Amino acid sequence: MTAPPLQILCIEDNAMNWRLVQRLLSQAGYDMHWAEDGLKGFEAASRLKPALILLDINLPGLSGFEVATKLRQNADLKDTVIVALTAKTMRSDRETALVTGCDGFISKPIDPFLFVGQVESYLGGQRDRLEQGREGEALRQFSQKVVAHLEAQLREAQEGNQKLLEAQGALEQRSNHLSRLLSLSKEIIPVRDAGEILARVLGQFREELQLDRLSAYRLHPSGAYFQGLVWGPTGFQETAVLPLDHPLAAKAEALASGGVLIDADLRQTAAWEQGIELQLWNPRAQAFLLPLRSRSGEDRLWGFLAADRADHPYQPFEAELAALYAGTLQVSLENAELIAHLDETSQALGTSYEGLESAYEALKEAQRALGAQDRKATLGGLFLQMAQRLQVPVQTLKTESQALSLSIDQEGALPPLEARQACHRAMEQIHRATAQVDSLVRALLRRAGQGEASAPEWIHLHDLLNQELEFLQADGTLSEGLPLELNLQAPRDLIYGVYTDFSEILGHLLAHARQGEPGRIQIRSWGGNRHFRLELEDEGGAISQERIDHAFEPFSQLRPAEPGPARQPGTELPHCAQLLNAYGGTAHLAATERGTVVRISLPME
């Protein structure tokens, strides 16, 4: 069984040196590992427990000497060979490496032709030794180096601490500035006057940066020139306007959004002399030019700020602060303009709403009048149709009444038997005509909303069928030419219920029968003393068995439609079943040779 390759750890901060060591020793069959600083190297050595450690002396943080000392304090690494790698070739460096725990010393740059052999000699047992009597001197040298290293680290720590204190002070100062800016932003949210916004934002901005002079130029609403404000003893005052092509405006236009032109950079431009002529800044002061760009979507210049101060230069955070104040000013002014526009729009909308409300009331009144007119026209047409159907029974009543009167007048002229038969025939015709008129009138009153259609009452189902069919034929729902056969044989048809419920049931059944192809419709009733049964058979075409099985389920119309022009069950059949269920009745749909048949059953007790 082949032994695993020996592990070698290289603690080296230079990646190029590591790659050379790795290439040479990997080709020689060793398992190579790398750590880039002393602490990582100590952790890797404690974990791997390698056969040999190649230790660079000049490491960042802990030096190679200090790492060697720390490694030798680990009992698990007492048998690990430590070889120092360094470009220092002085005798004192070699002695210090040996006294701190290293077993050997290889100088940099390493010789590629000798390096592998040097490493293998140390793995084979070679150890470098201090000359007799040199150990004390080497320890003193190591102590001096440790003290010097500690002093350097202490100085670095002190300098770092001082920088941290300065950074902390700067952060606190920046935090105070930002807190005051945030407070100002909240305070000016309800302000709508542009002049007040300019005065408050620019006034605090001048105080925050301790400015001697501050001028603000803003594009006039006409877009023809820049109007200016300058800080004076009594606050901001208007100053001379600037044309659109003024060098100051052109320079501000050239700056990027959020950019600031400060001090030396500003002095090297033509805008510097223009600002001096306009007395925007003092030639011996520290000045800046800050553009104001629109934030409403169009990146266009709508103004700029110019200022100076004489006592001290601007700090980087002050340039950032100036940009933040400029942004606050822009947003506040644009929001104020937008809110003012919204207020005007709201007022206009309010006025328009009042007009719309008046128009809506007028429209509602016109709609009511039109509805009344439509209802009048509809009822007029319906009454005309009903009057036409009433002509026959009324004429029968008139004729038979005259015949009855004549029979009574001729009572003595005719034989008694013939007279009684004539009277009897006339009374039968009068009775039928009266029943027909009564049926049509009751149906008409119910349709017009004048009959007691929603209150429970005793209902003769055969009469209801006849009345509803008469009415449906009168209003054109059932055409005169539609083949309709009635065969009403049920001995008991009296039930206590709501008339509209049963008229709806009949309407739903007829709506189902009239779907599909036009054909004959048969209505049959039969039953006994306990049940009333009614069948409605049509010839409108076949319906698939799957559709028939789900015809009375709620929302059955939401099922996926079958491909092709297949006939569907009536959409109101589920509602029909619900109405029947309220009376303890049931409904069933079945297929026939030419269509379907709906069977309903109602208990009569």
C-alpha positions in Angstrom: 0.0 0.0 0.0 1.4 3.4 -1.1 1.9 5.9 1.7 0.1 9.3 1.4 2.3 12.2 0.2 3.9 14.4 2.9 2.1 17.7 3.7 4.0 20.9 3.5 2.6 24.3 4.6 4.0 27.5 3.1 3.2 30.7 5.1 4.0 33.4 2.5 2.3 36.8 1.8 3.6 37.0 -1.8 1.4 35.0 -4.2 4.1 34.8 -6.9 6.6 33.3 -4.4 4.0 30.8 -3.3 3.2 29.7 -6.9 6.9 29.0 -7.5 7.2 27.0 -4.3 4.0 25.1 -5.0 5.1 24.2 -8.6 8.5 22.9 -7.5 7.3 20.8 -4.5 4.1 19.6 -6.1 6.1 18.2 -9.0 8.3 16.5 -6.4 5.2 14.7 -5.0 4.4 16.8 -1.9 0.9 17.8 -0.8 1.1 21.6 -0.7 -0.9 24.1 1.4 -0.8 27.9 1.7 -1.5 30.6 4.2 -1.0 34.3 3.4 -0.3 35.7 7.0 1.0 34.5 10.4 -2.4 34.0 12.2 -3.9 32.0 9.3 -0.6 30.0 9.0 -0.8 29.1 12.8 -4.5 28.0 12.4 -3.6 25.9 9.3 -0.6 24.3 11.0 -2.7 23.4 14.0 -5.3 21.8 11.8 -3.0 20.0 9.2 0.0 19.2 11.4 2.3 19.1 8.4 5.6 17.5 8.1 7.4 20.8 7.2 6.5 24.5 7.4 8.2 27.0 5.0 8.0 30.3 6.9 8.5 33.7 5.4 10.2 36.0 7.9 8.8 39.3 6.5 5.1 38.8 7.1 2.5 41.5 7.7 1.2 41.6 11.3 3.0 39.0 13.2 6.6 38.6 11.9 8.0 35.2 10.9 10.1 35.2 14.1 7.0 35.7 16.2 5.0 33.0 14.3 7.9 30.5 14.8 7.8 31.2 18.5 4.0 30.7 18.6 4.3 27.5 16.6 6.9 26.0 18.9 4.5 26.7 21.9 2.0 24.2 20.4 2.8 20.7 21.7 1.2 19.1 18.6 3.8 20.7 16.4 6.9 19.7 18.3 8.0 17.2 15.6 7.2 19.6 12.7 10.2 20.9 10.8 10.2 24.7 10.4 12.4 26.3 7.7 12.7 30.1 7.5 12.5 31.7 4.0 13.8 35.3 3.8 15.8 37.7 1.7 17.7 38.8 4.8 21.0 37.0 4.7 22.7 38.7 7.7 24.1 36.4 10.4 21.9 38.0 13.0 18.7 37.2 11.0 19.8 33.5 10.7 20.6 33.3 14.4 17.3 34.9 15.3 15.4 32.4 13.2 17.2 29.5 14.8 16.7 30.8 18.4 13.0 31.4 17.9 12.4 27.7 16.9 13.3 27.4 13.2 15.2 24.2 12.2 16.8 25.7 9.1 17.2 28.7 6.9 16.8 29.1 3.0 17.7 32.4 1.4 15.5 34.2 -1.1 15.3 34.3 -4.0 15.2 30.5 -4.0 17.2 28.5 -6.5 14.8 26.3 -8.5 17.6 23.8 -9.1 18.6 23.5 -5.5 15.3 24.2 -3.6 13.8 20.7 -3.7 17.0 19.2 -2.5 17.3 21.7 0.3 13.7 20.9 1.5 14.3 17.1 1.3 17.5 17.4 3.3 15.6 19.1 6.2 12.9 16.4 5.9 15.7 13.8 6.0 17.0 15.1 9.4 19.3 18.1 8.6 19.2 20.8 11.3 21.1 24.1 11.5 22.7 24.9 14.9 23.8 28.0 16.6 27.5 28.5 17.3 28.4 27.9 20.9 27.9 31.0 23.0 25.7 32.8 20.4 22.3 31.9 21.9 22.2 34.7 24.4 23.1 37.3 21.8 20.5 35.9 19.4 17.8 36.1 22.1 18.8 39.7 22.9 18.5 40.6 19.2 15.1 38.8 19.0 13.9 40.7 22.1 15.0 44.0 20.5 13.2 43.2 17.3 10.0 42.2 19.3 10.2 45.5 21.2 10.7 47.5 18.0 7.8 45.7 16.4 5.6 46.4 19.4 6.6 50.1 19.3 5.8 50.2 15.6 2.4 48.6 16.2 1.7 50.9 19.1 2.5 53.9 17.0 0.3 52.6 14.2 -2.5 51.9 16.8 -2.1 55.5 18.2 -2.2 57.0 14.7 -5.2 54.8 13.8 -6.9 55.8 17.0 -6.3 59.5 16.2 -7.7 59.0 12.8 -10.7 57.2 14.2 -11.3 60.1 16.6 -11.0 62.6 13.8 -13.4 60.5 11.7 -15.7 60.2 14.6 -15.7 64.0 15.0 -16.3 64.5 11.3 -19.2 61.9 11.4 -20.7 63.7 14.4 -20.4 67.0 12.7 -21.9 65.5 9.5 -24.7 63.9 11.6 -25.6 67.2 13.2 -25.7 68.9 9.8 -27.9 66.2 8.4 -30.2 66.3 11.4 -30.7 70.0 11.0 -31.3 69.5 7.2 -33.9 66.7 7.9 -35.7 68.9 10.5 -35.8 71.8 8.0 -37.2 69.4 5.3 -40.0 68.4 7.6 -40.8 72.0 8.5 -41.1 73.3 5.0 -43.3 70.4 3.8 -46.6 72.5 4.3 -45.0 75.7 2.9 -46.5 76.7 -0.5 -44.9 80.1 -1.0 -41.7 79.8 -3.2 -40.2 82.9 -1.7 -40.5 81.6 1.9 -39.0 78.2 0.8 -36.0 80.0 -0.8 -35.4 82.2 2.3 -35.7 79.4 4.8 -33.6 76.8 2.9 -30.9 79.2 1.7 -30.8 81.0 5.1 -30.0 77.7 7.0 -27.6 76.7 4.2 -25.6 79.9 4.7 -25.4 79.4 8.4 -24.4 75.7 8.1 -21.4 76.5 5.8 -20.7 79.9 7.5 -20.8 81.6 4.1 -19.9 85.3 3.7 -21.9 85.7 0.4 -24.7 83.7 -1.1 -26.5 84.3 -4.4 -29.3 82.2 -5.9 -30.4 82.4 -9.6 -33.6 80.7 -10.8 -35.0 80.4 -14.3 -37.9 82.8 -14.8 -41.3 81.0 -15.5 -41.2 82.5 -19.0 -37.9 80.7 -19.6 -36.3 83.9 -21.0 -33.7 84.8 -18.3 -32.5 84.0 -14.8 -33.8 86.0 -11.9 -31.5 86.4 -8.9 -31.6 86.7 -5.1 -28.6 87.8 -3.0 -28.1 87.7 0.8 -28.1 91.1 2.4 -28.3 92.7 5.9 -32.1 92.2 5.9 -32.2 88.8 4.2 -32.5 87.8 0.6 -33.1 90.6 -1.9 -33.6 90.7 -5.6 -30.6 91.4 -7.8 -29.9 92.0 -11.5 -31.1 89.3 -13.9 -28.8 87.2 -16.1 -29.4 86.2 -19.7 -29.7 82.5 -20.6 -26.3 82.5 -22.4 -24.3 84.1 -19.5 -20.9 82.3 -18.9 -22.0 81.5 -15.3 -25.1 79.8 -16.5 -23.2 78.0 -19.3 -20.7 76.7 -16.8 -23.4 75.5 -14.4 -25.1 73.8 -17.3 -21.9 71.9 -18.2 -21.6 70.5 -14.6 -23.1 67.1 -13.9 -26.1 66.7 -11.7 -24.9 67.0 -8.1 -21.5 68.4 -9.2 -19.9 71.4 -7.4 -17.2 73.6 -8.8 -15.0 74.7 -5.9 -12.0 76.9 -5.2 -9.0 76.2 -7.5 -11.2 74.4 -10.1 -13.5 77.4 -10.3 -10.6 79.9 -10.5 -9.3 78.2 -13.7 -12.6 78.9 -15.6 -13.9 82.0 -17.3 -16.8 82.0 -14.9 -14.5 83.1 -12.1 -13.9 86.5 -13.6 -17.6 86.8 -14.4 -18.5 86.1 -10.8 -16.0 88.7 -9.5 -17.6 91.3 -11.9 -21.1 90.4 -10.5 -19.7 90.6 -6.9 -20.7 87.0 -6.3 -17.4 86.2 -4.6 -14.3 87.9 -3.3 -11.1 87.3 -5.3 -9.3 86.3 -2.1 -12.1 84.1 -0.8 -12.9 80.4 -1.2 -15.8 80.2 -3.7 -18.1 77.6 -5.3 -20.6 77.3 -8.1 -23.5 74.8 -7.7 -26.0 73.9 -10.5 -29.7 73.4 -9.7 -31.3 70.8 -12.1 -34.9 69.8 -12.4 -35.9 66.5 -10.8 -39.2 66.2 -12.5 -37.9 63.9 -15.3 -36.2 66.5 -17.5 -32.5 67.0 -16.7 -32.4 70.7 -17.4 -30.8 73.6 -15.6 -33.3 75.8 -13.8 -30.9 77.7 -11.6 -27.6 77.8 -9.7 -26.0 78.9 -6.4 -22.8 81.0 -6.0 -21.1 81.6 -2.6 -17.8 82.3 -0.9 -16.2 82.5 2.5 -12.8 83.9 3.6 -11.8 82.0 6.7 -11.1 78.3 5.6 -11.3 76.0 2.6 -14.2 73.8 2.0 -14.2 70.2 3.3 -15.3 67.3 1.1 -18.4 66.7 3.2 -19.3 70.3 2.8 -19.5 69.9 -0.9 -21.8 66.9 -0.3 -23.9 69.0 2.1 -24.2 71.8 -0.4 -25.5 69.3 -3.0 -28.1 68.0 -0.4 -29.3 71.5 0.4 -29.6 72.2 -3.4 -31.6 69.0 -3.8 -33.9 69.9 -0.8 -34.5 73.3 -2.3 -35.3 71.8 -5.7 -37.7 69.2 -4.4 -39.4 71.6 -2.1 -40.0 74.2 -4.8 -41.2 71.6 -7.3 -43.5 70.0 -4.8 -45.0 73.4 -3.9 -45.6 74.1 -7.6 -47.1 70.7 -8.0 -49.4 71.0 -5.0 -50.5 74.5 -6.1 -51.3 73.0 -9.5 -53.2 70.1 -7.9 -55.1 72.6 -5.7 -56.2 74.5 -8.9 -57.0 71.2 -10.6 -59.0 70.1 -7.5 -61.0 73.3 -7.5 -61.7 72.9 -11.2 -62.7 69.3 -10.6 -64.9 70.4 -7.7 -66.7 72.9 -10.0 -66.9 70.3 -12.7 -68.2 67.8 -10.2 -71.0 70.2 -9.2 -71.9 70.5 -12.9 -71.7 66.8 -13.3 -73.9 66.3 -10.3 -76.5 68.6 -11.7 -76.2 66.9 -15.1 -76.5 63.5 -13.3 -79.7 64.5 -11.5 -81.1 65.8 -14.8 -80.1 62.6 -16.5 -81.7 60.5 -13.7 -84.9 62.5 -14.1 -84.8 62.0 -17.9 -84.1 58.3 -17.3 -87.1 58.1 -15.0 -89.3 59.8 -17.6 -87.9 57.6 -20.3 -88.4 54.5 -18.2 -92.0 55.5 -17.5 -92.5 56.1 -21.2 -90.9 52.7 -22.0 -93.1 51.0 -19.5 -96.1 52.8 -20.8 -95.3 51.7 -24.4 -94.5 48.1 -23.3 -97.7 47.8 -21.2 -99.6 49.4 -24.0 -98.4 46.8 -26.5 -99.0 44.0 -23.9 -102.5 45.3 -23.2 -103.2 45.5 -27.0 -102.1 41.8 -27.4 -104.2 40.8 -24.4 -107.2 42.8 -25.7 -106.9 41.0 -29.1 -107.0 37.6 -27.2 -109.9 38.7 -25.1 -112.0 39.6 -28.2 -113.0 35.9 -28.8 -114.2 35.1 -25.2 -115.9 38.5 -24.9 -117.7 38.0 -28.3 -118.7 34.5 -27.1 -120.1 36.1 -23.9 -122.0 38.6 -25.9 -123.4 36.1 -28.4 -124.3 33.5 -25.8 -125.8 36.1 -23.5 -128.0 37.2 -26.4 -128.9 33.6 -27.1 -129.7 33.0 -23.5 -131.9 36.1 -23.3 -133.7 35.0 -26.5 -134.2 31.5 -25.1 -135.7 33.1 -22.0 -137.9 35.4 -24.0 -139.1 32.4 -26.2 -139.6 30.2 -23.2 -143.3 29.7 -24.1 -142.7 29.4 -27.8 -140.2 26.4 -27.7 -140.8 23.0 -26.2 -139.5 22.8 -22.6 -136.7 20.3 -23.4 -135.3 22.3 -26.3 -135.4 25.5 -24.3 -133.6 23.9 -21.3 -130.9 22.5 -23.7 -130.4 25.9 -25.4 -130.0 27.5 -22.0 -127.7 24.9 -20.9 -125.5 25.2 -24.0 -125.4 29.0 -23.6 -124.4 28.8 -19.9 -121.6 26.3 -20.7 -120.2 28.7 -23.4 -120.6 31.6 -21.0 -118.8 29.7 -18.2 -115.9 28.8 -20.5 -115.5 32.3 -21.9 -115.7 33.7 -18.4 -113.0 31.4 -17.2 -110.8 32.3 -20.1 -111.3 36.0 -19.5 -110.6 35.5 -15.8 -107.4 33.6 -16.5 -106.1 36.2 -18.9 -107.0 39.1 -16.6 -105.4 37.4 -13.5 -102.2 36.7 -15.5 -102.2 40.2 -16.7 -102.6 41.7 -13.3 -99.8 39.5 -11.9 -97.5 40.6 -14.8 -98.3 44.2 -14.1 -97.5 43.8 -10.4 -101.1 44.3 -9.3 -101.9 40.7 -8.3 -101.0 38.8 -5.2 -98.3 36.9 -7.0 -95.8 36.7 -4.1 -98.2 35.7 -1.2 -99.0 32.0 -0.5 -102.4 30.9 -1.7 -104.2 27.8 -2.9 -103.3 27.3 -6.5 -104.8 25.0 -9.1 -101.8 23.9 -11.1 -103.8 23.1 -14.2 -105.3 26.6 -14.1 -101.8 28.1 -13.6 -100.5 26.2 -16.6 -103.3 27.3 -18.8 -103.0 31.0 -17.6 -99.3 31.1 -18.1 -99.4 29.5 -21.5 -102.1 31.9 -22.6 -100.0 34.8 -21.4 -96.7 33.5 -23.0 -98.5 33.1 -26.3 -100.1 36.6 -25.9 -96.7 38.3 -25.3 -95.0 36.4 -28.1 -92.7 34.2 -25.9 -94.4 31.2 -27.4 -95.2 31.6 -31.0 -98.6 30.7 -32.3 -97.1 28.2 -34.8 -95.1 26.3 -32.1 -96.6 22.8 -31.8 -97.7 22.5 -28.2 -99.7 19.6 -26.9 -101.4 19.5 -23.4 -102.6 16.4 -21.7 -103.5 17.2 -18.1 -104.9 14.2 -16.4 -103.8 14.6 -12.7 -106.9 14.1 -10.5 -105.5 16.4 -7.8 -103.8 19.7 -8.7 -104.5 22.0 -5.8 -101.4 23.1 -3.8 -100.6 25.8 -1.3 -97.7 28.0 -2.5 -96.6 31.2 -4.2 -97.9 31.7 -7.7 -94.6 33.3 -9.0 -92.6 30.2 -7.8 -94.6 27.9 -10.1 -94.8 30.4 -12.9 -90.9 30.5 -12.7 -90.7 26.7 -12.7 -92.9 26.5 -15.9 -90.8 29.4 -17.5 -87.6 27.5 -16.8 -88.9 24.3 -18.2 -90.2 26.0 -21.3 -86.9 27.9 -21.7 -85.0 24.5 -21.7 -87.5 22.9 -24.1 -87.1 25.8 -26.6 -83.3 25.5 -26.8 -81.9 23.7 -29.7 -83.9 22.9 -32.9 -87.5 24.0 -32.9 -90.0 21.1 -32.6 -93.1 19.8 -30.8 -93.5 20.4 -27.1 -95.7 18.1 -25.0 -96.9 18.9 -21.5 -98.5 16.0 -19.6 -99.7 15.6 -16.0 -100.9 12.6 -14.1 -100.7 11.2 -10.6 -102.7 10.0 -7.7 -103.9 11.3 -4.3 -100.4 11.8 -3.0 -98.4 13.2 -5.9 -98.7 15.5 -8.8 -96.4 14.7 -11.7 -95.7 16.8 -14.7 -93.7 16.0 -17.8 -92.4 18.4 -20.4 -91.0 16.6 -23.5 -89.3 18.4 -26.4 -87.8 17.6 -29.8 -84.9 20.1 -29.6 -82.1 17.7 -30.1 -79.9 15.3 -28.1 -77.9 16.3 -25.0 -74.8 14.3 -23.9 -75.3 12.0 -20.9 -72.5 13.8 -19.0 -74.3 17.1 -19.4 -77.6 15.5 -18.3 -76.0 14.1 -15.2 -74.9 17.6 -14.1 -77.9 19.6 -15.4 -79.3 20.5 -11.9 -75.9 21.2 -10.3 -75.3 24.8 -9.3 -72.9 26.6 -11.7 -73.1 23.7 -14.1 -72.7 26.2 -17.0 -69.1 26.8 -15.8 -68.0 23.3 -16.9 -65.9 23.3 -20.1 -68.0 23.4 -23.2 -68.1 20.4 -25.4 -66.5 20.7 -28.9 -68.9 21.3 -31.7 -72.5 22.7 -31.8 -73.7 20.4 -29.0 -77.0 21.2 -27.2 -76.7 22.3 -23.6 -79.2 21.9 -20.8 -81.2 25.0 -19.8 -79.1 27.4 -17.6 -82.0 27.9 -15.2 -82.6 24.2 -14.4 -80.6 24.4 -11.2 -82.8 27.3 -10.0 -85.9 25.3 -11.0 -84.6 22.4 -8.8 -84.1 24.8 -5.9 -87.7 26.1 -6.2 -89.1 22.5 -6.3 -87.0 21.5 -3.3 -88.7 24.2 -1.2 -92.0 22.4 -1.8 -90.5 18.9 -1.3 -90.5 18.3 -5.0 -87.9 16.8 -7.3 -86.8 17.2 -11.0 -85.2 14.7 -13.3 -83.9 15.1 -16.9 -83.6 12.2 -19.3 -82.8 11.8 -23.0 -85.3 10.8 -25.6 -84.9 9.8 -29.2 -85.4 13.3 -30.5 -84.7 15.5 -27.5 -85.2 15.4 -23.7 -88.0 15.0 -21.1 -88.1 16.8 -17.8 -90.1 15.1 -15.1 -91.1 16.8 -11.9 -92.9 15.4 -8.9 -94.7 17.3 -6.1 -96.2 15.9 -2.9 -99.8 16.9 -2.5 -100.0 16.4 1.3 
